[in-house]
Amino acid sequence: MTNDNFRNDRRRLLRGALLGVAAAPLATLSMRGSNAMAQDMPKLAEDNPQAIALNYVHDAADKDDMRTEGAICGNCRLYLGERDAEWGGCTAFPGKAVNINGWCSAWVATSS
Ligand code: SF4
């Protein structure tokens, strides 16, 4: 490797590192933006065909006969909302907000 090649490689490496540092705050803003958008999403209707297919209800108590005791959207691994918000996104229902106290048969326990 010649000195010129070494300098060019070092410049490329430094440029990449600087771009990475500059992009980090933008990524954080983008994630915050997606959380804000989740709160503005339309609420999932219980009579939505996909909601019916997965037995979704806004109040988990309505499905006590089907669900694991204590299982609600708020402790589901697929829930995307803030833990202190009443409504939030869900991986199973893209573009719709589900109630934090709701439930559906796709519920998966959080691993924490
Ligand atoms: S997948 Fe989880 S968060 Fe989504 S509706 Fe079902 S129980 Fe709620």
Boltz pocket constraint, residues with backbone or C-beta under 6 A from the ligand:
constraints:
  - pocket:
      binder: B
      contacts: [[A, 56], [A, 72], [A, 73], [A, 74], [A, 76], [A, 77], [A, 78], [A, 79], [A, 80], [A, 89], [A, 90], [A, 91], [A, 92], [A, 93], [A, 98], [A, 99], [A, 102], [A, 103], [A, 104], [A, 105], [A, 106], [A, 107], [A, 108]]
      max_distance: 6.0
